[in-house]
Amino acid sequence: MKFQCYTLGCKVNQYETQAMEQQLLALGHVSGTDADDCDAYLINTCTVTAVADRKNRTLIRRLRREHPQAVIGVCGCYAQVSAGEVEALGVDVVSGSGGREAFVQLVLDAVRQKKAGQDAGQQVLLDDAMRRRAFESLPAGSLGTRTRAMLKVQDGCCNFCTYCIIPYARGPVRSLPLEQAVAQTRRLREEGYREIVFTGIEISSWGHDFKDGSSLIDLLEAVSAAAGDMRLRLGSLE
């Protein structure tokens, strides 16, 4: 299968898209380009502003128009909070801001069924983001470079600022367990990366969900010991 991924929004979305790409490549599928007619298009959406929502819809409509025979899968924050709007655009698979591996599997199933001449109908995979308690661990890394890797260590937000939809799109704070962060940092160093960008929705809140006094400082001390001489970069602190 030939596929192409599109990402709108923040570095967390970029991280999650590259994780999905890694999953597909590991299964033997091939990444296409804008010049190709791919079997599947995966769109990871953003919803922080009305402009972002409009960009999502514009991209989905364009891909549906230009590739009528392809499977179109849409995931991300816009799909999480506005699933009905996404479904109305005629896509094949709709998922939210979690369950990336299951989303990829639904897209693969839809491609197989379409090639077999079967009509699976529209597949929708959504949960209640506010009920999430576990961190969804995805493979760290990068595509196209062995210099800088991304590692998501935190997800969600509990601030509920009046103007912000993110807590509803991402759910409450969840943190990557310390031992997993250390193990992934060590693996990235061994693979030859020279820099890690730690990403999250609000990484200053890392550890708050553990309720044991853990903080971002504890994470940084632990990963610094595992990183050796790699550069560590922090993003989305607040």
C-alpha positions as CSV (number, residue, x, y, z in Angstrom):
1,M,0.0,0.0,0.0
2,K,1.1,3.5,-0.8
3,F,0.1,6.2,1.7
4,Q,0.7,9.9,2.5
5,C,0.3,11.7,5.8
6,Y,-0.6,15.3,6.4
7,T,-0.2,17.2,9.7
8,L,-1.8,20.4,10.8
9,G,-1.0,22.1,14.0
10,C,1.6,21.7,16.8
11,K,4.7,19.6,17.4
12,V,2.6,17.0,19.3
13,N,0.7,16.4,16.1
14,Q,4.0,16.2,14.2
15,Y,5.3,13.6,16.7
16,E,2.1,11.5,16.5
17,T,2.1,11.6,12.7
18,Q,5.7,10.4,12.4
19,A,4.8,7.6,14.9
20,M,2.0,6.5,12.5
21,E,4.3,6.7,9.6
22,Q,6.8,4.5,11.4
23,Q,4.1,2.0,12.1
24,L,3.1,1.9,8.4
25,L,6.7,1.7,7.2
26,A,7.4,-1.1,9.7
27,L,4.5,-3.1,8.2
28,G,6.0,-2.8,4.7
29,H,3.9,0.0,3.3
30,V,5.4,2.8,1.2
31,S,5.2,6.6,1.7
32,G,4.1,8.5,-1.3
33,T,4.4,12.1,-2.5
34,D,2.0,14.8,-3.7
35,A,2.7,13.6,-7.3
36,D,1.4,10.1,-6.5
37,D,-2.0,8.6,-6.4
38,C,-1.9,6.9,-3.0
39,D,-4.1,4.2,-1.6
40,A,-4.7,6.0,1.6
41,Y,-4.3,9.6,3.0
42,L,-4.1,10.1,6.7
43,I,-4.8,13.6,8.0
44,N,-3.9,14.7,11.6
45,T,-6.0,17.7,12.4
46,C,-5.8,20.8,14.7
47,T,-8.6,22.8,16.2
48,V,-7.1,25.6,18.3
49,T,-8.7,28.4,16.1
50,A,-11.5,28.8,13.6
51,V,-8.8,29.3,11.0
52,A,-7.3,25.9,11.9
53,D,-10.8,24.3,11.5
54,R,-11.2,25.8,8.0
55,K,-7.7,24.6,6.9
56,N,-8.7,21.1,8.0
57,R,-11.9,21.1,6.0
58,T,-10.1,22.6,2.9
59,L,-7.5,19.9,2.9
60,I,-10.0,17.1,3.4
61,R,-12.2,18.4,0.6
62,R,-9.2,18.7,-1.7
63,L,-7.9,15.2,-1.1
64,R,-11.4,13.7,-1.5
65,R,-11.9,15.6,-4.8
66,E,-8.5,14.8,-6.2
67,H,-8.4,11.1,-5.0
68,P,-11.9,9.8,-5.1
69,Q,-10.8,6.1,-5.1
70,A,-8.5,6.5,-2.1
71,V,-9.2,5.9,1.6
72,I,-9.3,9.1,3.5
73,G,-8.6,8.8,7.3
74,V,-8.9,11.8,9.6
75,C,-7.8,11.9,13.2
76,G,-6.6,14.6,15.7
77,C,-8.1,17.3,17.7
78,Y,-10.6,18.7,15.2
79,A,-12.0,15.2,14.6
80,Q,-12.2,14.7,18.4
81,V,-14.4,17.7,19.1
82,S,-16.2,18.1,15.7
83,A,-16.6,14.5,14.5
84,G,-19.9,15.2,12.9
85,E,-18.4,17.9,10.7
86,V,-15.6,15.5,9.6
87,E,-18.1,12.7,8.9
88,A,-20.1,15.0,6.7
89,L,-17.1,15.5,4.4
90,G,-17.3,12.0,3.2
91,V,-14.1,10.5,4.7
92,D,-13.7,6.8,5.2
93,V,-12.3,6.7,8.7
94,V,-12.8,9.1,11.6
95,S,-10.8,9.0,14.8
96,G,-9.9,11.5,17.5
97,S,-6.8,12.5,19.4
98,G,-6.0,9.1,20.9
99,G,-5.8,5.5,19.7
100,R,-3.3,6.1,16.9
101,E,-2.4,2.5,16.3
102,A,-6.1,1.5,16.2
103,F,-6.7,4.3,13.7
104,V,-3.9,3.1,11.4
105,Q,-5.4,-0.4,11.6
106,L,-8.8,0.9,10.6
107,V,-7.3,2.7,7.6
108,L,-5.5,-0.5,6.5
109,D,-8.7,-2.5,6.9
110,A,-10.6,0.1,4.8
111,V,-7.9,-0.1,2.0
112,R,-8.1,-3.9,1.9
113,Q,-11.9,-3.9,1.7
114,K,-11.9,-1.3,-1.0
115,K,-9.4,-3.2,-3.1
116,A,-11.6,-6.3,-2.6
117,G,-14.6,-4.4,-3.9
118,Q,-16.3,-4.4,-0.5
119,D,-18.1,-1.4,0.9
120,A,-17.2,-1.2,4.6
121,G,-19.0,2.1,5.1
122,Q,-17.7,4.9,7.2
123,Q,-15.7,3.8,10.3
124,V,-15.7,6.0,13.4
125,L,-13.5,5.4,16.4
126,L,-13.9,8.0,19.1
127,D,-13.7,8.0,22.9
128,D,-14.5,10.5,25.6
129,A,-11.2,12.5,26.0
130,M,-12.1,13.7,29.5
131,R,-12.1,10.1,30.7
132,R,-8.5,9.3,29.6
133,R,-6.1,8.5,32.4
134,A,-3.3,6.5,30.7
135,F,-0.6,8.0,28.6
136,E,-0.5,6.6,25.0
137,S,3.1,5.7,24.4
138,L,4.2,5.9,20.7
139,P,7.6,5.3,19.2
140,A,10.0,8.3,19.4
141,G,12.1,9.3,16.4
142,S,12.1,11.2,13.2
143,L,11.7,10.6,9.5
144,G,14.2,11.8,6.9
145,T,16.9,12.8,9.4
146,R,19.1,11.1,12.1
147,T,20.0,14.4,13.8
148,R,16.9,15.5,15.7
149,A,14.3,13.3,17.2
150,M,11.0,14.1,18.9
151,L,9.8,12.5,22.1
152,K,6.3,13.2,23.5
153,V,6.4,13.0,27.3
154,Q,3.1,14.6,28.3
155,D,-0.4,15.0,26.9
156,G,-3.6,16.8,28.0
157,C,-4.3,19.9,30.1
158,C,-6.3,20.7,33.2
159,N,-6.3,24.5,33.1
160,F,-9.6,25.0,31.3
161,C,-8.8,28.5,30.2
162,T,-12.0,30.3,28.9
163,Y,-10.7,30.7,25.4
164,C,-9.1,27.3,24.9
165,I,-10.6,24.1,23.6
166,I,-7.5,21.9,24.2
167,P,-8.7,20.2,27.5
168,Y,-11.8,19.0,25.7
169,A,-9.8,17.9,22.6
170,R,-6.9,16.2,24.6
171,G,-8.3,15.3,28.0
172,P,-6.6,15.7,31.4
173,V,-2.9,15.6,32.1
174,R,-1.1,12.3,31.4
175,S,2.6,11.7,31.6
176,L,5.0,9.3,30.0
177,P,6.4,7.2,32.9
178,L,9.9,8.1,33.9
179,E,11.5,4.7,33.1
180,Q,10.0,4.7,29.6
181,A,11.3,8.3,29.0
182,V,14.8,7.2,30.1
183,A,14.6,4.0,27.9
184,Q,13.5,5.9,24.8
185,T,16.2,8.6,25.4
186,R,18.9,5.9,25.7
187,R,17.6,4.2,22.5
188,L,17.7,7.4,20.5
189,R,21.3,8.1,21.7
190,E,22.3,4.6,20.6
191,E,20.6,5.2,17.2
192,G,22.9,8.2,16.6
193,Y,20.6,11.1,17.2
194,R,22.3,14.3,18.4
195,E,19.2,16.2,19.7
196,I,15.9,15.3,21.3
197,V,12.9,17.7,21.3
198,F,10.6,16.9,24.3
199,T,7.1,17.7,23.3
200,G,3.7,17.8,24.9
201,I,0.6,19.9,25.3
202,E,2.0,21.5,28.5
203,I,5.2,19.7,29.6
204,S,5.6,21.8,32.7
205,S,2.8,19.7,34.1
206,W,4.7,16.4,33.6
207,G,4.3,14.1,36.6
208,H,1.2,15.9,38.1
209,D,-1.0,12.9,37.4
210,F,1.4,10.6,39.3
211,K,0.4,12.4,42.5
212,D,3.8,11.5,44.2
213,G,5.5,14.9,43.9
214,S,7.2,14.1,40.6
215,S,8.0,17.2,38.5
216,L,9.6,18.2,35.2
217,I,12.9,18.6,37.0
218,D,12.9,14.9,38.0
219,L,12.3,14.0,34.3
220,L,15.1,16.2,33.1
221,E,17.6,14.9,35.6
222,A,16.8,11.3,34.6
223,V,16.9,11.8,30.9
224,S,20.0,14.0,31.0
225,A,21.8,11.1,32.6
226,A,20.7,8.8,29.8
227,A,21.3,11.3,27.0
228,G,25.0,11.6,27.3
229,D,26.2,14.5,25.1
230,M,22.9,14.9,23.2
231,R,21.2,18.2,23.2
232,L,17.9,18.3,25.0
233,R,15.3,20.9,23.8
234,L,12.0,21.7,25.6
235,G,8.9,22.7,23.8
236,S,5.4,23.8,24.9
237,L,6.3,24.4,28.5
238,E,3.1,26.2,29.3
